[in-house]
Amino acid sequence: MINPDLKPREVITLFVNSGIKRPVNNVVRIKRMIENANLIICARNDTKLVGILRAVTDFSYCCYVSDLAVDKKYQRLGIGKKLLKLAQKTLGKETMILLLSAPEADSFYLHIGMENIQNAWKIARKR
């Protein structure tokens, strides 16, 4: 499902169930995160949200994937890989996909064929 109507509480539940570290105690901030992303692709089991890819992109040159999360009960089923493939298909061949990985997820990205890069820089958020 691309750019679905998501509720902040269901996204919070998924974040908690996936183990991804996000500000899950701040519903207003999660709501803003959903509203201001311009590409969201979801995976559901019936109506339950089990996976999400949330990104900011220009649909032409670059795409930053800010969240790729799959409920732990649904991991190792190819959902994360499929979410990334759907993003690639949606974005087209001219658009680079970039994401920052938590160290524990590095092996997943290597396994699905993403390239590790060393030339990234950041200004950390204050909270």
Buried (B, 14 or more C-beta within 10 A) or exposed (E): EEEEEBBBEBBBBBBBBBBBEBBBEBBEBBBEBBEEBEBBBBBEEEEBBBBBBBBEBEEEEBBBBBBBBBBEEBBEEEBBBBBBEBBEEBBEEEBEBEBEBEEEBEEBBEEEEBEEEEEEEEEEEEE
